[in-house]
Amino acid sequence: MAVAVYVLGILVTALCTLLLLRAYAKVGQKLLLWAGLCFAGLTVANILLFVDLVIWTDVSLYTWRLSAAAVAMLLLLYGLVSESD
């Protein structure tokens, strides 16, 4: 059951990434780009979570997972600050 939750998390964040970047390509609003890049980073973090807890159980990817999520959040934070009026 846990594997299904991890896979659904990956699929949802990947879908959000796709939709946000597609909307950015259509509209051209920079905040959509930053949000899309954030969700791309969150997708990477979810993939690392899956690899860490399901595939490589003897190796800890905890630091890599947190680093990917932190970079993703920093991208969104930068986008929010730079696009504020």
Buried (B, 14 or more C-beta within 10 A) or exposed (E): EEEEEBEEBBEBBBEBBBBBBEBBEEEEEEBBBBBBBBBBBBBBBBBBBBBBBEEEEEEEBEEBBEBBBEBBBEBBEEBEEEEEE
